[in-house]
Amino acid sequence: MTDFENVSAMLGSLQPREPVYCVYPHVYRKTAQEFLAGFPGRVLYAVKANNDPTVLQVLVAAGIEHFDCASLVEIEQVRDISHDAVCYFMNPVRLIGAARSAQEQHGVKHFVVDHVDGLATLVKEIDASRAVIFARMAVHHKSARWDLSTKFGAQPDDMPQLLQLIADHGAEPALAFNVGSVVMSPDAFVHSIEVTTKVLEQLPFQIRLVDIGGGYPKTYPGFEAPPIEDYFAAIRRAAQLLLKDGGELLAEPGRALSSPGLSAVTQVLLRKDDRLYLNDGMYGAFWELRFDVQDRFPVRAFRGHTAMTGDAQSFHLYGPTCDSGDAMPGKVMLPANIDVGDYIEFGLIGAYSLSGRTDFNGFYSDSVVTIDSASALPPA
Ligand SMILES: Cc1ncc(COP(=O)(O)O)c(C=O)c1O
């Protein structure tokens, strides 16, 4: 891993022809510490948001000890970074044999199901008496930009039976839900916690762990999200009733922890009037833009290793592949004289970027560096 004091030093040294992804450890540290201090419970980082080894390492160093993993591979990626990290296998769908390997080889204790048949499959693979099994409940709220209740989750009415069956198998039953990703109102969590409270009232036993999932949004240019403190305050209030007899909340933030600390430095390959063609795009680190949440990231430009200043104008941005869909939806303001060979650094691009990039058309960069000066900040 190569360290640079700032992006200018990186550009001066590497003069890169391929995209370079810059990890700002101090930004990750601050983001993680704010979440750990504010969330009233246990914080599990959702590895799917960014599984880059450097990012995982930085999050571990920042105090993240628990990891929401969707596959055995993600569990192994976390294990490679930290032997003490606690991995939770929080996907109701797994490769056959994966749950057994997770429990036997990695000591994974926490699993999730959302259907009686899924539970039957899981308990054939693991020793249920050593496991906590979450029943995932489907919850829906209009403020979720990505609804995650259509694919996974049992209906609230079916939850008591599923939780009872988990207990009958000798595992500790627990409850999980995921309102969605980019959840634009804290009310979504309040509503889901209220539904959970009603489910738990029907049980003849107590539940110790309630996992309220991810979904905490970030503000991007042209896309304003409520501050994270509003979510923490609303969750804390709503959970008072839920946890009145003890118990613990868990959260699975992905975007909130991973988005601010990473930037992508790209190079301009072609300029046609107000259209810029870059060496990274919708098949690379920008793939999340196709989901119609935010439409652009904050930017700054460099010529050589010097930050560009001067009059700005708006540009359409395109990726390098042959696909005409490889076009970024939002226009961005950049220096009017920007040209071939100049660099553009995009900030706030740490979530759902590196973890989903492809090598379509042969464009793929694995160049990740760290920016270690605390005074260096990515575009925000
Ligand atoms: C089960 C689960 N947990 C956590 C997350 C993380 O969501 P976010 O990045 O919006 O916090 C997701 C996102 O898809 C998810 O499916």
The ligand as a Tripos MOL2 file, in Angstrom:
@<TRIPOS>MOLECULE
LIG
   16    16     1     0     0
SMALL
NO_CHARGES

@<TRIPOS>ATOM
      1 C1        -28.9910   -6.7740    4.9550 C.3       1 LIG1
      2 C2        -28.3750   -5.4440    4.7070 C.ar      1 LIG1
      3 N1        -27.7360   -4.8190    5.7240 N.ar      1 LIG1
      4 C3        -27.1400   -3.6150    5.5550 C.ar      1 LIG1
      5 C4        -27.1540   -2.9950    4.3310 C.ar      1 LIG1
      6 C5        -26.4150   -1.6870    4.2180 C.3       1 LIG1
      7 O1        -27.2290   -0.6660    3.7990 O.3       1 LIG1
      8 P1        -26.6750    0.8480    3.7680 P.3       1 LIG1
      9 O2        -25.4300    0.8390    2.9830 O.co2     1 LIG1
     10 O3        -27.7870    1.5730    3.1020 O.co2     1 LIG1
     11 O4        -26.4700    1.2610    5.1860 O.co2     1 LIG1
     12 C6        -27.8220   -3.5880    3.2420 C.ar      1 LIG1
     13 C7        -27.8370   -2.9340    1.9350 C.2       1 LIG1
     14 O5        -28.2740   -3.4350    0.9300 O.2       1 LIG1
     15 C8        -28.4440   -4.8560    3.4300 C.ar      1 LIG1
     16 O6        -29.0730   -5.4690    2.4420 O.3       1 LIG1
@<TRIPOS>BOND
     1     1     2 1
     2     2     3 ar
     3     2    15 ar
     4     3     4 ar
     5     4     5 ar
     6     5     6 1
     7     5    12 ar
     8     6     7 1
     9     7     8 1
    10     8     9 2
    11     8    10 1
    12     8    11 1
    13    12    13 1
    14    12    15 ar
    15    13    14 2
    16    15    16 1
@<TRIPOS>SUBSTRUCTURE
     1 LIG1         1 GROUP 0 **** ****
